[in-house]
């Protein structure tokens, strides 16, 4: 089985200054500043995804839109209701169902699901603050039960 790479992208900082439902909250000014740093970081590390699976929450959609501005090419994106989750098991099910022909897939979503996936697959807990990414190498393909953590952090802080 060929190794695959899962890039987990936590949405950027959202705006809590209104009474909108959770899934309709937009990015805050800080989030709009941080999210664009992710795209160039992915390019620099040869991690431009073959597919992006994006939560239907507005803040995740806006994060992905900001990321794409720095990728230098179009990336197929799939709006995924199941990615609007706070449980890591849901994200693992999304990964297991991916086309085996895909090499790099980004998932744009939420915590604590992001932290749970990293810990479940690597045995290590890493913080996933807003606009953070974690890069996981899955040696057994999308159905892997373990992964190597290649990177975890916030590109905007570099």
C-alpha positions in Angstrom: 0.0 0.0 0.0 1.3 3.4 -0.9 1.6 6.0 1.9 -0.9 8.9 1.8 -0.7 12.3 3.4 -3.5 13.8 5.4 -3.3 17.6 6.1 -5.6 18.6 8.9 -6.4 22.3 8.8 -8.3 23.8 11.7 -10.4 26.8 10.7 -9.0 30.2 11.5 -10.3 32.4 14.3 -14.0 32.9 14.1 -16.1 35.9 15.0 -18.1 35.5 18.2 -19.4 39.1 18.3 -22.9 38.2 16.9 -25.8 35.9 17.7 -25.4 33.8 14.6 -25.9 30.0 14.8 -22.5 28.2 15.2 -22.3 27.0 11.6 -22.9 30.5 10.3 -20.1 32.3 12.2 -17.6 34.0 9.8 -13.9 34.6 10.3 -12.8 37.3 12.7 -10.3 39.9 11.5 -7.5 37.8 13.1 -8.6 34.7 11.2 -8.7 36.6 7.9 -5.1 37.6 8.6 -3.8 34.2 9.6 -5.5 31.8 7.2 -3.7 33.0 4.0 -0.3 31.9 5.4 -1.4 28.3 5.1 -1.4 28.2 1.3 2.2 29.3 0.7 3.3 27.0 3.5 1.7 24.0 1.7 3.3 25.0 -1.6 6.7 25.4 0.0 6.5 21.9 1.6 5.1 20.2 -1.6 1.8 19.5 0.1 -0.7 21.2 -2.2 -3.6 18.7 -1.9 -5.2 16.6 -4.6 -8.6 17.2 -2.8 -9.8 19.4 0.0 -12.7 18.1 2.2 -14.2 21.2 3.8 -16.7 21.5 6.7 -19.9 23.2 5.7 -19.4 25.7 8.5 -18.9 29.3 7.2 -15.7 29.7 9.1 -14.2 26.6 7.6 -15.4 27.6 4.1 -13.8 31.1 4.5 -10.6 29.5 5.8 -10.3 27.3 2.8 -11.0 30.2 0.5 -8.1 32.1 2.1 -5.8 29.1 1.8 -6.5 28.7 -1.9 -5.4 32.2 -2.6 -1.8 31.1 -2.0 -1.8 27.7 -3.6 -1.0 28.8 -7.2 -3.4 26.4 -8.7 -7.0 25.1 -8.5 -7.7 22.4 -6.0 -10.8 20.3 -6.1 -12.8 21.0 -2.9 -15.7 19.0 -1.6 -18.1 20.6 0.9 -18.7 17.9 3.5 -21.5 18.0 6.0 -19.8 15.1 8.0 -16.7 17.3 8.5 -18.8 19.7 10.5 -18.0 17.6 13.6 -16.3 17.9 16.9 -15.5 14.1 17.1 -12.3 12.6 15.6 -14.1 9.3 14.7 -16.1 11.2 12.1 -13.0 12.6 10.5 -11.4 9.1 10.5 -14.5 7.8 8.6 -14.1 10.5 6.0 -10.4 9.6 5.6 -11.1 5.8 5.3 -13.6 6.5 2.5 -11.2 8.6 0.3 -10.2 7.4 -3.2 -7.0 5.4 -2.9 -5.6 7.2 -5.9 -5.4 10.5 -4.0 -1.9 11.2 -2.6 -2.5 14.3 -0.4 -5.8 15.3 1.1 -6.6 18.4 3.2 -9.5 18.3 5.7 -10.7 21.7 6.9 -12.6 21.4 10.2 -12.9 21.9 13.9 -11.6 21.0 17.3 -11.6 18.8 19.3 -11.9 16.5 16.3 -8.6 17.6 14.8 -6.7 17.0 18.0 -8.4 13.6 18.5 -7.4 12.4 15.0 -3.8 13.3 15.6 -3.7 11.6 19.0 -5.6 8.5 17.8 -3.3 8.0 14.8 0.1 9.1 16.3 -0.3 8.4 20.0 0.8 12.0 20.6 -1.5 14.9 21.6 -0.7 18.2 19.9 -2.5 21.5 20.3 -4.5 22.6 17.2 -5.3 26.3 17.8 -7.2 28.2 15.2 -5.4 28.3 11.8 -3.1 25.4 12.8 -2.3 22.4 10.6 -1.1 18.9 11.3 0.5 16.8 8.5 0.1 13.1 9.0 1.8 10.4 6.8 -0.4 7.3 6.6 1.9 4.4 5.6 -1.0 2.0 5.0 -3.1 4.3 3.0 -6.3 6.1 4.0 -7.4 3.2 6.2 -4.3 3.3 8.3 -4.6 2.8 12.1 -1.4 4.7 12.7 0.4 7.6 11.3 3.6 9.6 11.5 3.3 13.2 12.5 5.4 15.2 10.0 4.4 18.7 11.2 2.1 20.4 13.6 1.9 24.2 14.1 0.5 27.4 12.8 2.1 28.7 9.5 1.1 32.3 10.4 3.4 32.1 13.4 6.5 31.2 11.4 
